[in-house]
């Protein structure tokens, strides 16, 4: 229970294509998300990154991309990494907000009730 209370934003399952790069590197690691929220995501990959390492992340939401900077906050070897977003453009934040709202079953039921 304490773990759930630590979350600033609710997470939702979402399999989105993602590219991770270490700052200054051009070759990306390609993977996909397992879940996402406004504050970060969990990326499934067998070759994981070290905790505290900074990364540049590109998320593909349909045909739109969101580019952000983040830091690795959890490492589960052979499974994936938790990433906290540290810098997201305003446009990127708006795209993430729309995505999260589309994944939130409570937001959809509330919108349906307004009609």
N, C-alpha and C positions, 0 to 999 in steps of 0.2 A: 504494500500500500504506500509506503513512504516514497518508493521510486516513482509511482504515478503522480504523487503530489509535487515532485521536483520539476515536472514538465511545465514550461511556460506556455506552450502551444500544444493543442491536441494533434496527434499523428494519425495519418490515414494510409491504408495500404494503397500503393500505386507503383506499377512497374513502368518506369520511364527510362528511356535511354539517357545515359550520362557519360560525360568525358571528364576525367580528372587529369590535371597537369600540376607538376611542381612549378612554382613561380620561375619564369625564365626558360622553361623547357617547351619545346614545340611538339614533342611526341606525347599523345594522350594515352591514358589507360581507359579502355572502353568497358562499360559495365551497365548495370541497371539498378534502379532504386527498388527497395522492398517497401519502404514507407517514406512519407514526406510530411512536413509541416512548414509553417512560416519561418521557423527558426533553424531548420536543418533537415537532414534526410539520413537514411541508412542505405548504404550502397553495397550490394552483394557482389563479391569478387573473391577469387581464391588467393590472389596475391595482394595481401593487405598492406596498408601503410601504417607507419608508427604514430602512436598517440602524440599529440602536440605539433605534428607536422602541418605546415600551411599548404593549402592546395587551391588551385583555380578550378572551378567546376562549371561545366556547361550542361544544363538540363534541357532536354527537348520535350516540350509540351505540344504535342501535335506537330505542326510546322513551325511553331515559334520556339525560340531558344531563350533561356535565361542564363546569363553569365554572372557568376558570383565568386567571391573568395570565401574560404572557409578554413576551419581547423579540425583535424581529426581528434575526436573526443573518446572514441572507443575502438578497440581492435579485437576482432574475433578471428584468429588465424583460420584460413581456408573457408571462411564464411563471409566476412565483410567488415566494413568500417562505419561508425557513426560519425557524421560530419555536422558541425555547427556552422551556420552561415555567419560570417563576420562582416561582410560587405556585399550588398545587393543594390543595384540601381533602383530608382523609383519605379521605372517601367517594369523591371524584373519583379519587384515586390507586388505590383498590381497583377501581373500574370500569375504569380504564386497564390495570391489571394483568391483570384477567380478559380484556379485549380482546386485549392483546398475547399472552397465553398461548394464546388461541384462534387467533391468526394464526401462531404459531410451529410449523412442521411438526415440529421436533425435540421440542418439548414434547408434541405430540399422539402421536407415535410412542412416547415414553417412557411416557405414560399408558396407551397400548394394551398395552404390554409388562407393566404392573403387573397387568392384569386376569387 
